[in-house]
Amino acid sequence: MNCGSNDHKLHRRLFLEGAFTGAASLMSFSGLFTLPAFAAEAKKQEKHCILLWLCGAPSQFETWDPKPGRPTSGPFRAIPTKTPGVQISELMPQCAQITDKLAIIRSMKTNQREHFQAIDLMTRGDNPRPGFTRPTLGAVLGQALGQVDTAIPSFSLLDPSPEGNEFKAFKAGDWAGWMGSQFSPIRTGGEFKIEDIARAPGLSDADHEEREALRKFLSRRYENRRKSTAAGGYNAAFDRVKGLMSCAHLYDVDRLPQKDRERYGPGQFGIHALQARHLVENGAPFVMVANGMPWDGHVFNHEIHQMLVPEVDRVVYNLITDLEQRGLLEKTLVIIMGEFGRTPFLNNARGRDHYPDAWSLALAGCGIRGGMVHGATDENGVEVKENVVDQRRLFATFYTALGLDPHARYELPLGFPAFYRVEGKAEPVREVLLADPPKPATPAVPTVPAFTPRPTAKPVAKPVRSAKPAPAGRSK
Amino acid sequence: MADPTSTTTTAKPVVKFVKRHMLPTGAQSVDLHPDGVLAYVACQDGVYELNLTSGARRLLYPHESYASGIAVLPQGGTLVSAGYDGALQWFDCAAGKVARSVKAHDFWSWQMALSPDGKQVASVTGQYLAGGPKYEPAPEREPSVKLFDAATGALRHALPHQPPVQSVAFSPDSRFVAAAGMMGDVRVWDAQNGQQLSAFNTPAFTSWGIIKNHHYIGGIYALAFTPSCEELLLTGMGPMADPMAGNGRQLWQRWSWRGTPKKVDETKPGSSGEGLMEALAVHPSGEWFVMSGRLRGGNWNTAFFRLSDGNIFHSLNTDSRVTRACFSPDGKRLLLSGMKGQPGFNKEGRIPDWGHVDLYEIG
């Protein structure tokens, strides 16, 4: 099933050819926290990231890049913001008050026009390479920013919807790629709490620990004797469940103050954004908030944006101001984006179609310079006029803002090609970064993130073409 | 432009396409001047005067957003328009200027209507804002239905409803005004004293999207009283599992609104395709009505139905989205306003005309 527009006549088959055939995607590389130096550095950082995932793709004209008086403007007006000379849609009056904390990028230009492929692109940061599955941003950051002594999942996906059309299909896929299933997201939502996770009545702490120790002993023995990666995955899952049992209350929105729920809600996206704040307050490295795929405005574009944009406006305002008041904003990167933008010209169904050629997003928080707009589209929003940003530069910006080396290389087993956090040595968008961003957690010289237990960063035996730097802005 | 295709299933009345007049932007509504030559069109960039004989057109004045509604007062010297800027504007045709502007709403005027006696203008509003976890519409922040004195612009009634309220109509005798919205709520008032006379709900026009859009959308996009004033015709689109598909059934319903409201008829099974219907008008003869909108699936976007039995006697495909249907007082002509998809810039750097008013003769 797709969203019904002509935009969808390709491509899932093409994507599947590349995305799900990989041996490496099935592998698990554990041992990250067995390296004391890295673990200590990661712990010291205490950085976080919240991705407000506007799946379906909102219109830049009705959000960050209005074109008042132009044929492409749509019915909504533009309003001034706290940043002199910068206007945003009238649907975002609260964000207009905090643009000094926002970096708006109006020059996104990507190369995937279909939801599934674009979701894949904008969650992983690169186009697929057949045979290998790149981990998503949440898996990467969950690993890089995760704390060693917390039970909070490193990657939480808060999405109340079991559906989501193309996003549903994506959700069923592999989020952690070659990093292994332990970096996959814990997904919750809907009832705003994780169900069926309470310890059985009558089971004491001691009994519970004894059972767990026995289960672990037996399964480790099985794993070692049979060299079973599946058993390893099960063990990782049990560890995560055990961790979840100890922090399930953090996923219970009913425990949050009613006043907070009123400020963020009543829609489920807002409630889950509040939950994301709560998780970050308690140490979660990465939280992704979604709500199905509601932004796909092929039909009723303006009717839907009149409702969804004000919700995002309220959520972004409250989230950023709350994080700031709690002293967490400078440690938390907030990303507000979808998978592409919407067409400048209306279709005959009062809608806007898919448009990756010139679109917008916003960032705030950790390492981000507020009060600025980067890039520009032409007067009608048809083309990017200056400072094109693609997915690679964007992801390099994410990592740099969080103090991570964007060009660090993954250490994969011998014989595998070299992969990097960001391929092609793409440079971050320096203009949206603070002058003195946080220092990279990894050494200054690009080295291999410790995804394997091997202590040294030996070069892979056979670097392949994909490891060669490519010009920024191009994807494989 | 290719002639619209049409299929006549009965011999009478005959609906004959005459001409398509193009306009620079999407045409949201149209009304006919009493002289029968001029039409006034509410377009996305303002209000146009259109000569149906010569095809000449001129932009009279803009709204700050899309113009959404237009009506010609009975003597023909004054226009009243509504817009997504929430304003009503009175335009003096002789003086060639806006004589009055009234801030009617904080949000869009979704639709406006002029009472047949020319004395009152009704305008409806309401922003869809989330009011609950399933994105139930929030209660109204301002009265959703307002009636203004057509001569003075004075507010006569501010009436409550469940926003967003997307459609409004007066009864043929000007005694009643009805308004309907996204959630299928229909209310009827005495247009003279503002007393609410009826309220009912029909859920058939509203969608809640389980597949990917977890909110409500759709609603009643047009309504009209039958000649007896005792019944209401409603139109929109049937429920969709995925609101973004726009593939609900082309739907009208007929309701008796007095006493205990009751549905008395609706689109016959198998007689419609898919697509949002936005326009509804009863022919001055009182014998039939036209419903029109967008074709998503099927073979017509405009169809003519007998009021006596609800059956189609004619249908056509304008190959466009139709926003408003308007008969001349003598019933011999029909205007359909609408638009195709907005084209991009051409080689000359301009956007080709994409709004239209189609003229039909009724034989």
Chai-1 contact restraints between the chains, C-beta under 6 A:
chainA,res_idxA,chainB,res_idxB,connection_type,confidence,min_distance_angstrom,max_distance_angstrom,comment,restraint_id
A,C3,B,M244,contact,1.0,0.0,6.0,A-B,restraint_1
A,G4,B,A245,contact,1.0,0.0,6.0,A-B,restraint_2
A,P71,B,I351,contact,1.0,0.0,6.0,A-B,restraint_3
A,P75,B,S65,contact,1.0,0.0,6.0,A-B,restraint_4
A,P75,B,Y66,contact,1.0,0.0,6.0,A-B,restraint_5
A,P75,B,Y84,contact,1.0,0.0,6.0,A-B,restraint_6
A,S161,B,H214,contact,1.0,0.0,6.0,A-B,restraint_7
A,E163,B,I210,contact,1.0,0.0,6.0,A-B,restraint_8
A,E163,B,I211,contact,1.0,0.0,6.0,A-B,restraint_9
A,G164,B,K212,contact,1.0,0.0,6.0,A-B,restraint_10
A,N165,B,I211,contact,1.0,0.0,6.0,A-B,restraint_11
A,N165,B,K212,contact,1.0,0.0,6.0,A-B,restraint_12
A,P266,B,A130,contact,1.0,0.0,6.0,A-B,restraint_13
A,P266,B,G132,contact,1.0,0.0,6.0,A-B,restraint_14
A,P266,B,P133,contact,1.0,0.0,6.0,A-B,restraint_15
A,G267,B,A130,contact,1.0,0.0,6.0,A-B,restraint_16
A,G267,B,Y135,contact,1.0,0.0,6.0,A-B,restraint_17
A,Q268,B,P133,contact,1.0,0.0,6.0,A-B,restraint_18
A,G292,B,K212,contact,1.0,0.0,6.0,A-B,restraint_19
A,G292,B,H214,contact,1.0,0.0,6.0,A-B,restraint_20
A,M293,B,K212,contact,1.0,0.0,6.0,A-B,restraint_21
A,P294,B,N213,contact,1.0,0.0,6.0,A-B,restraint_22
A,D296,B,M244,contact,1.0,0.0,6.0,A-B,restraint_23
A,H298,B,M244,contact,1.0,0.0,6.0,A-B,restraint_24
A,V299,B,M244,contact,1.0,0.0,6.0,A-B,restraint_25
A,V299,B,G246,contact,1.0,0.0,6.0,A-B,restraint_26
A,F300,B,I217,contact,1.0,0.0,6.0,A-B,restraint_27
A,Q306,B,Q127,contact,1.0,0.0,6.0,A-B,restraint_28
A,Q306,B,Y128,contact,1.0,0.0,6.0,A-B,restraint_29
A,M307,B,Y128,contact,1.0,0.0,6.0,A-B,restraint_30
A,M307,B,L129,contact,1.0,0.0,6.0,A-B,restraint_31
A,E311,B,A130,contact,1.0,0.0,6.0,A-B,restraint_32
A,F345,B,Q342,contact,1.0,0.0,6.0,A-B,restraint_33
A,F345,B,G344,contact,1.0,0.0,6.0,A-B,restraint_34
A,L346,B,Q342,contact,1.0,0.0,6.0,A-B,restraint_35
A,N347,B,G341,contact,1.0,0.0,6.0,A-B,restraint_36
A,N348,B,R321,contact,1.0,0.0,6.0,A-B,restraint_37
A,N348,B,K340,contact,1.0,0.0,6.0,A-B,restraint_38
A,N348,B,G341,contact,1.0,0.0,6.0,A-B,restraint_39
A,A349,B,G246,contact,1.0,0.0,6.0,A-B,restraint_40
A,A349,B,R294,contact,1.0,0.0,6.0,A-B,restraint_41
